[in-house]
């Protein structure tokens, strides 16, 4: 009788132990968790508020080409919106780092440099004061003059509408460019 009771207790304890282990099994599913807005926002806030986790998250994101592309698009949007400029004005150290990093990236990637110059040029050409300042700088710097002229000619050859617009907006500059090319 005592032996049967001990065996029964052992069996019940084993069943209880196995039952406890099965019921405590982790059922975390990231996809299901992120579908709930409250959970997703809590996870984002946890990552953002912890510098180590944020750094780890960014490192993981940089391993994915799709994620890197999205981060670059978001970065470019920030730069174009002017938010980046305001942030850099408040933090000169960051501004210096960004400028040196940008310089390094443009030296490594001539296509990116061409795009940046093109955007900068288009933006400066929209404003009369900037356009005049740019032209004065170009004309006073021989190397810059040669590079900018080649780039302007290429841009205008690729974009006839821009060429016509330039002729209308600044005929004397067009005349100068034509005369210097001969």
Buried (B, 14 or more C-beta within 10 A) or exposed (E): EEEEEEEEEEEEEEEEEEEEEEEEEEEEEEEEEEEEEEEEEEBEEEBEEEEEEEEEBEEEEEEEEEEEEEBEEEEEEEBEEEEBEEEBEEEEEEBEEBEEEBEEEBEEEEEEBBEBBBEEBEEBBEEEEBBEEBBEEBBEEEEEBEEBBEBBBEBBEEEEEBBEEBEEEBEEBBEBBEEEEE
